[in-house]
Amino acid sequence: MTQCPDPSISLRVVVTCGPSCEPIDEVRFLSNRSTGELGMLLAHALEKAGYDVICLRSSLATYPLHPSIMKVLPFTTNDDLAGLLEELSQGKPVAAIFHVAALCDYCVKKITTLDGQTLSAQKIPTSSGPLQMILEPTSKVISKLRGFFPRSIIVGWKYEVEGTRHEALSKAEHQIFKYQLDGCVANGAVFLKRFEFIASSQERESCASKEALVSFLLDWTHKIIAKT
């Protein structure tokens, strides 16, 4: 197994995994189908390779937490995750951040009845009848990462279900440019079960499985850290 570039130094890395959620009321919420599997596989591989792994794991993640991962911080909403990342940025240096978590794109701004009455109960009753829910975009956690971690390696994810492979890869490249990332993993229905990695250096790699992607990211991380 490939080890951390300098075994005498335990390099700190952060992995986010699982789905965020945004409340509808105090009982219900918006979320997605992410299980947190890929993030957990990556965190476990990094831990085995000798890195000091901090896993920011969604409280809704269903993929089992690996017992080797000792440092786990739970999060719920996008803002909750952003707060944890900001706190970590003020501590010991972080060599790399792998932002694998599947975050909500929208949160609830207002809920009304069909006649326009605003509802704000702790648990909105079904007796309220049909409802209208107004959603607004959530804050982009990925947009804050470079500001929090100006010297860290940062890898984002781009999940696409529509369009062509070329269009999806173009969106991944745009994400790298817009948020000053070092790399981006693109996946989703347009790639079938494959994962496409693009680095800011234009290096590319196609991986046929989650396990292959994790192995590649581990080797790529070693290589980038060794150059710094």
C-alpha positions in Angstrom: 0.0 0.0 0.0 1.3 3.5 -0.9 2.1 5.5 2.2 1.9 9.2 3.1 4.9 10.9 1.4 6.7 11.6 4.7 5.8 9.0 7.2 7.3 11.1 10.0 4.6 13.7 9.5 0.9 12.9 9.8 -0.6 15.2 7.2 -4.1 16.4 8.0 -6.8 15.9 5.4 -10.6 16.6 5.4 -13.3 14.5 3.7 -16.9 15.6 3.6 -19.5 12.9 2.9 -23.2 12.2 2.8 -26.3 14.3 2.1 -27.1 17.6 3.7 -30.6 18.5 4.6 -32.6 21.7 4.8 -35.7 21.9 7.1 -39.3 22.3 6.0 -40.5 22.4 9.5 -39.1 20.9 12.7 -40.0 17.4 11.6 -39.6 17.3 7.8 -36.7 18.3 5.6 -35.4 18.4 2.0 -32.5 16.1 1.2 -31.2 13.7 -1.5 -30.3 10.0 -2.0 -26.6 10.2 -1.3 -25.5 7.4 1.1 -22.0 8.7 1.9 -20.3 5.6 0.6 -17.7 7.2 -1.7 -16.6 9.7 1.0 -16.3 6.9 3.5 -14.2 4.7 1.2 -11.9 7.6 0.5 -11.6 8.5 4.1 -10.7 4.9 5.1 -8.1 4.7 2.3 -6.5 7.9 3.4 -6.4 6.8 7.0 -4.8 3.5 6.0 -2.2 5.4 4.0 -1.1 7.3 7.1 -3.0 10.6 6.8 -4.7 12.3 9.8 -8.2 12.1 8.5 -11.1 14.3 9.7 -14.4 13.1 8.3 -17.3 15.6 8.2 -20.1 13.1 7.9 -23.8 13.9 7.3 -26.1 12.8 10.2 -28.2 11.3 7.4 -25.4 9.2 5.8 -26.5 5.5 5.7 -23.2 3.9 4.6 -21.6 2.4 7.7 -18.9 4.5 9.4 -15.6 2.6 9.2 -14.2 1.9 12.7 -10.7 3.1 11.8 -12.0 6.7 11.3 -11.5 8.2 14.7 -12.2 11.9 14.0 -15.8 12.3 12.8 -17.8 15.6 13.0 -21.5 15.3 12.1 -23.3 18.0 10.1 -26.9 18.6 8.9 -27.4 21.7 6.8 -25.1 23.4 4.3 -24.5 26.2 6.7 -23.7 23.7 9.5 -21.0 22.1 7.3 -19.6 25.5 6.3 -19.3 26.4 10.0 -17.4 23.2 10.7 -15.0 23.8 7.8 -14.4 27.4 8.9 -13.5 26.2 12.4 -11.1 23.6 11.0 -9.4 26.3 8.9 -8.5 28.2 12.0 -6.6 25.2 13.5 -3.7 23.0 12.3 -2.8 23.2 8.6 -4.9 21.0 6.3 -3.0 19.4 3.4 -6.1 18.5 1.3 -9.9 18.8 1.3 -12.1 16.3 -0.6 -15.5 17.8 -0.9 -17.5 14.6 -1.6 -20.7 15.5 0.3 -23.9 15.9 -1.8 -25.4 19.2 -0.6 -28.8 20.6 -1.1 -29.2 23.2 -3.8 -32.3 24.7 -2.4 -33.7 25.5 1.0 -37.3 26.6 2.1 -37.9 30.3 2.0 -41.7 30.3 2.7 -44.6 27.9 2.9 -48.2 29.1 2.3 -51.6 27.8 1.8 -53.2 28.2 -1.6 -54.9 31.3 -0.5 -51.6 32.9 0.5 -51.5 32.3 4.3 -48.0 31.8 5.6 -47.5 28.7 7.7 -44.7 28.4 10.3 -45.9 25.6 12.7 -43.3 23.3 14.3 -45.1 20.5 12.4 -47.3 21.7 9.6 -50.6 19.8 9.8 -52.1 17.9 6.8 -55.4 19.8 7.7 -53.7 22.8 6.1 -54.6 21.3 2.8 -52.5 21.8 -0.4 -49.4 23.9 0.1 -47.1 26.1 -1.9 -43.5 25.9 -1.0 -41.1 28.7 -2.2 -37.5 27.6 -2.4 -34.4 29.6 -2.7 -30.8 28.6 -3.6 -28.6 27.6 -0.6 -25.2 29.1 0.0 -22.5 27.3 -2.0 -20.1 25.7 0.5 -17.6 25.0 -2.3 -17.4 28.8 -2.9 -16.0 29.3 0.6 -13.3 26.5 0.5 -10.5 28.4 -1.1 -11.0 31.3 1.3 -10.9 29.0 4.3 -8.0 26.9 3.0 -5.8 29.1 0.7 -2.9 26.7 0.6 -4.7 23.3 0.6 -5.3 20.9 -2.2 -9.0 21.1 -2.9 -11.0 18.6 -4.9 -14.7 19.1 -5.7 -17.4 16.9 -7.2 -19.8 17.5 -10.1 -22.8 15.2 -10.4 -24.7 15.4 -13.7 -27.8 13.4 -14.8 -28.6 15.2 -18.1 -26.8 16.4 -21.2 -23.8 14.9 -22.9 -20.5 13.7 -21.4 -18.7 16.7 -23.0 -21.2 19.1 -21.5 -20.7 17.5 -18.1 -16.9 17.7 -18.3 -17.2 21.3 -19.3 -19.2 22.0 -16.2 -16.5 20.3 -14.1 -13.8 22.4 -15.7 -15.9 25.5 -15.0 -16.2 24.5 -11.4 -12.4 24.2 -11.1 -11.9 27.7 -12.6 -14.8 29.4 -10.7 -13.9 28.0 -7.2 -10.1 27.8 -7.7 -10.0 24.0 -7.2 -7.1 21.7 -7.8 -9.3 19.0 -9.3 -12.9 17.9 -9.8 -14.5 14.5 -10.1 -17.4 14.3 -12.5 -20.0 11.5 -12.3 -23.7 10.7 -12.6 -26.0 9.2 -15.2 -24.2 10.8 -18.2 -21.1 8.8 -17.2 -23.0 5.6 -16.5 -21.0 4.0 -13.6 -17.7 5.7 -14.4 -15.9 8.6 -12.7 -14.0 11.2 -14.6 -11.2 13.2 -12.9 -10.0 16.5 -14.2 -7.1 18.4 -12.6 -6.4 22.1 -12.8 -3.2 21.1 -14.6 -5.4 19.4 -17.3 -4.4 16.0 -16.2 -7.3 13.6 -16.7 -8.2 10.1 -15.5 -11.2 7.8 -16.2 -12.1 5.3 -13.4 -14.4 2.4 -13.8 -15.5 2.1 -10.2 -15.5 3.9 -6.8 -12.6 1.7 -5.7 -10.6 2.6 -8.7 -11.3 6.3 -8.2 -10.2 6.1 -4.5 -7.0 4.4 -5.5 -6.3 7.0 -8.2 -7.0 10.0 -5.8 -4.7 8.5 -3.2 -1.8 8.2 -5.6 -2.6 11.7 -7.1 -2.6 13.3 -3.7 0.7 11.7 -2.8 2.2 13.1 -6.0 0.9 16.6 -5.5 2.0 16.8 -1.9 5.4 15.4 -2.8 5.9 18.4 -5.2 5.1 21.0 -2.6 
